[in-house]
Amino acid sequence: MRNVNTGEATIRVLLVEDDREIAKRLGEGLAGAGFSVEHAYTGPDALAFGLNDTFDAVILDLGLPQMQGVDVLKAWRREKRDFPVLILTARGTWSEKVDGLNAGADDYVTKPFHVPEVVARLNALIRRSAGLASPVLQHGELRLDTSTGKASFKGQPIELTAREFNMLNYFMHRVGRIISQNELAEHLYSTDENRESNTIEVYVSRLRRKTSPEIIKTIRGLGYRMD
Ligand code: CA
């Protein structure tokens, strides 16, 4: 199980693109973003890589020699290879996009593309698939199992009320982001409840007491942030 929030494990990506120049440029961009990249240049090679090796994500050009990208993708999905797949399509070929998505692609980027866009979309896909694959959120020494409602800190179970659990869950999905008291109140209380923002402070300080004072920082005038 990969630790989603700290992202320390190297992320392996299969890049399938027969245009050597594009493959080189994109490969360098991905490596620069910290991915470990494996290249495939033909349909059959891509198929074999995907069936025999494990990847966190795949970038798949659809126009490939010997075997079309869509057929490669269908074959992977038939064999239960469920890694996220980002397809590369030519501009204006909307039917290609539809075919790709129907064959089991998760997202697409149209050529010509900017490398940072591909990197951003790939990161989003990997985050999403990691979140789906594992109901356990981990941040530092804090661990939250969203399927059982159990939480632990430094390996010790911590008792949380439903509202504390919801609040912690909300923070853990937004590590590094400032969250205002209003946003928290909207998330935690249904509209007919009393949304006094000072109750948010109470919950935050309870969470700190049950874990560590540093777990949620107060950002003066703006809200809170989990780092
Ligand atoms: Ca191509």
Residues whose N, C-alpha, C, O or C-beta is under 5 A from the ligand:
A	BS01	CA	D18 D19 D61 G63 L64
